[in-house]
């Protein structure tokens, strides 16, 4: 997550490979969000929080994680220090 995970430039890769890379990236983001939501749900349920509040909080946590991973991918990569 973030600028250290910057992929190779898109122009040098074939269109099919670029599409596959983007699909896999979004699937990874969604999986991470689902994991965060699942853990949040489990912890809040274990703590005895109301079922509706638990579902809402877990859903919000999942969305926040997906948005955060997308936002982190928009940060520019690290620039060459010698330039």
C-alpha positions as CSV (number, residue, x, y, z in Angstrom):
1,X,0.0,0.0,0.0
2,X,1.4,3.4,-0.9
3,X,4.2,4.8,-3.0
4,X,6.6,1.9,-2.5
5,X,4.3,-0.4,-4.3
6,X,4.4,1.6,-7.6
7,X,4.0,-0.8,-10.6
8,X,6.0,-0.6,-13.8
9,X,4.8,2.2,-16.3
10,X,1.6,1.2,-18.1
11,X,2.9,2.2,-21.6
12,X,5.4,-0.6,-21.7
13,X,2.9,-3.3,-21.0
14,X,0.3,-4.9,-23.4
15,X,-3.4,-3.8,-22.8
16,X,-4.5,-7.2,-21.6
17,X,-1.7,-7.3,-19.0
18,X,-2.6,-3.8,-17.8
19,X,-6.3,-4.8,-17.5
20,X,-5.4,-8.0,-15.6
21,X,-3.1,-6.0,-13.3
22,X,-5.9,-3.5,-12.4
23,X,-8.4,-6.3,-11.8
24,X,-6.1,-8.1,-9.5
25,X,-5.2,-4.9,-7.7
26,X,-8.9,-4.1,-7.1
27,X,-9.6,-7.7,-6.0
28,X,-6.7,-7.4,-3.5
29,X,-8.1,-4.2,-2.2
30,X,-11.6,-5.7,-1.8
31,X,-10.2,-8.8,0.0
32,X,-8.3,-6.5,2.4
33,X,-11.5,-4.6,3.0
34,X,-13.5,-7.8,3.6
35,X,-10.8,-9.0,6.0
36,X,-10.9,-5.7,8.0
37,X,-14.7,-5.8,8.1
38,X,-14.7,-9.4,9.2
39,X,-12.3,-8.8,12.0
40,X,-14.2,-5.7,13.1
41,X,-17.4,-7.7,13.1
42,X,-15.9,-10.5,15.1
43,X,-14.4,-8.2,17.7
44,X,-17.5,-6.1,18.1
45,X,-19.8,-9.2,18.3
46,X,-17.5,-10.8,20.8
47,X,-17.6,-7.6,22.9
48,X,-21.4,-7.7,23.0
49,X,-22.2,-4.7,20.8
50,X,-25.7,-4.6,19.3
51,X,-26.0,-6.7,16.1
52,X,-27.1,-3.7,13.9
53,X,-24.3,-1.5,15.2
54,X,-21.8,-4.3,14.7
55,X,-22.9,-4.7,11.0
56,X,-22.7,-1.0,10.4
57,X,-19.3,-0.6,11.9
58,X,-17.9,-3.6,10.1
59,X,-19.3,-2.3,6.8
60,X,-17.8,1.2,7.4
61,X,-14.4,-0.3,8.3
62,X,-14.4,-2.4,5.1
63,X,-15.3,0.7,3.0
64,X,-12.7,2.9,4.7
65,X,-9.9,0.3,4.1
66,X,-10.8,0.0,0.4
67,X,-10.9,3.8,0.0
68,X,-7.6,4.1,1.9
69,X,-5.8,1.6,-0.3
70,X,-7.1,3.3,-3.4
71,X,-6.0,6.7,-2.1
72,X,-2.6,5.4,-1.2
73,X,-2.1,4.2,-4.7
74,X,-2.6,7.8,-6.0
75,X,0.5,9.0,-4.1
76,X,3.4,9.6,-6.6
77,X,6.3,7.2,-6.4
78,X,9.6,8.0,-4.8
79,X,11.8,10.2,-7.1
80,X,15.4,9.5,-7.9
81,X,17.6,11.3,-5.5
82,X,20.4,11.8,-8.0
83,X,18.2,13.9,-10.4
